[in-house]
Amino acid sequence: MYVRMNPRVTSMDRSILIVKDDATTRDLLAADFDAMGYRVSCAGNVAEASALASEIGPDVVLLDRILKGQPALAYTRQLRSERRTADAAIIVIGSRVPQNPDAVAALESGADDYLIMPFSMKMLLARVEAVMRRRPLHLKTTT
């Protein structure tokens, strides 16, 4: 669990929580989002993610479909039920064909989008920016 603070980031910029148990992929995603000016937090499991999400109230959560400790869909519902994360945009990252029932289940559980691996960083960024446009800063819940 860690938080990267890009010195170019201002309080008007957005935060992203990456929840992925594969450290290599998680670190690559974190480095890319950090380089683009996002405040990046990372967790390798649901317990770490919950602690970070409660602390930072992320604007976006990138959530691996399969996590050790708790299914992503249950965690999506948990994020939606908590005051600090209820308004966060949630993108579930899966590794199966897009017509798979997993995508439908993720969206029905409260996710805003479902992205299939492998994907390009350009596609992921476009999806993140699209969900961010639908969630202006004034909607973010504060403590």
C-alpha positions in Angstrom: 0.0 0.0 0.0 1.4 3.4 -1.0 0.5 6.8 -2.2 2.5 8.7 -4.9 2.4 12.5 -4.7 3.3 14.1 -8.0 4.8 17.6 -7.2 2.9 19.0 -10.2 -0.4 18.0 -8.8 -2.7 20.7 -7.4 -5.7 20.4 -5.2 -7.9 20.7 -8.3 -6.4 17.5 -9.8 -8.0 14.1 -9.4 -7.0 11.1 -7.3 -7.0 7.5 -8.4 -6.9 4.3 -6.3 -5.5 1.3 -8.1 -6.5 -2.0 -6.5 -4.7 -4.9 -8.2 -3.0 -7.9 -6.6 -0.4 -8.2 -9.4 2.3 -5.8 -8.2 4.0 -5.5 -11.6 0.8 -4.4 -13.4 -0.2 -2.2 -10.4 3.2 -0.4 -10.4 3.1 0.2 -14.2 -0.4 1.7 -14.0 0.7 3.8 -11.0 3.7 5.1 -12.8 1.7 6.0 -15.9 -1.0 7.8 -14.0 1.6 9.6 -11.8 3.3 10.8 -14.9 0.0 12.2 -16.2 -0.4 14.3 -13.0 -2.8 12.1 -11.0 -2.5 11.6 -7.3 -2.0 7.9 -7.2 -2.7 5.4 -4.4 -2.2 1.7 -4.7 -3.4 -1.4 -2.8 -2.8 -5.1 -3.4 -5.9 -6.3 -1.6 -9.3 -5.2 -0.3 -8.1 -4.5 3.3 -5.4 -2.1 2.1 -7.8 -0.6 -0.4 -10.5 0.0 2.2 -8.1 1.8 4.5 -6.8 4.0 1.7 -10.3 4.7 0.3 -11.5 5.8 3.7 -8.5 8.1 4.1 -8.3 9.7 0.7 -11.8 9.4 -0.8 -10.6 8.8 -4.3 -12.2 10.2 -7.4 -11.6 7.0 -9.4 -11.0 3.4 -8.3 -9.5 1.0 -10.8 -10.5 -2.4 -9.4 -9.2 -5.8 -10.4 -12.1 -8.2 -11.0 -10.4 -11.0 -9.1 -8.9 -10.1 -5.7 -7.7 -12.2 -2.9 -9.8 -11.8 0.2 -13.0 -10.4 -1.3 -14.6 -10.6 -4.7 -14.5 -7.3 -6.6 -18.2 -7.1 -6.9 -18.7 -7.2 -3.2 -16.1 -4.5 -2.8 -17.8 -2.4 -5.4 -21.0 -2.6 -3.4 -19.0 -1.7 -0.2 -17.5 1.4 -2.0 -21.0 2.5 -3.0 -22.3 2.2 0.5 -19.6 4.3 2.2 -19.9 8.1 2.4 -16.2 8.8 1.4 -16.4 6.6 -1.7 -20.1 6.6 -2.7 -19.4 9.2 -5.5 -16.1 7.6 -6.7 -16.1 6.4 -10.3 -15.3 2.7 -10.4 -13.7 0.9 -13.3 -13.4 -2.9 -13.0 -10.6 -4.5 -14.9 -11.3 -8.0 -16.1 -9.5 -10.6 -18.2 -12.3 -12.2 -20.1 -14.3 -11.5 -23.2 -16.5 -8.4 -22.9 -19.8 -10.3 -23.4 -19.0 -12.4 -20.3 -21.6 -12.1 -17.6 -18.8 -10.7 -15.3 -19.1 -7.4 -17.1 -22.8 -7.2 -16.6 -22.5 -8.2 -13.0 -19.8 -5.6 -12.3 -22.0 -2.8 -13.8 -25.0 -4.0 -11.9 -23.0 -4.0 -8.6 -22.2 -0.3 -9.1 -19.2 -0.1 -11.4 -19.2 2.7 -13.9 -17.2 0.8 -16.5 -15.6 -2.6 -17.3 -12.4 -2.9 -19.2 -11.0 -6.1 -20.6 -7.2 -6.9 -20.4 -5.1 -6.5 -22.3 -5.7 -2.8 -23.0 -3.7 0.1 -24.0 -2.9 2.9 -21.6 -4.5 5.3 -24.0 -7.8 3.4 -23.8 -7.6 3.2 -20.0 -6.9 6.9 -19.8 -9.8 7.7 -22.1 -12.2 5.6 -20.0 -10.9 7.2 -16.8 -11.4 10.7 -18.2 -14.8 9.8 -19.5 -16.1 8.7 -16.1 -14.4 11.7 -14.5 -16.3 14.1 -16.9 -19.5 12.6 -15.5 -18.4 13.2 -11.9 -17.4 16.9 -11.5 -15.3 17.9 -8.5 -18.3 19.4 -6.7 -19.8 15.9 -6.3 -16.9 14.6 -4.4 -17.8 13.8 -0.8 -15.7 15.5 1.8 -15.0 14.7 5.5 
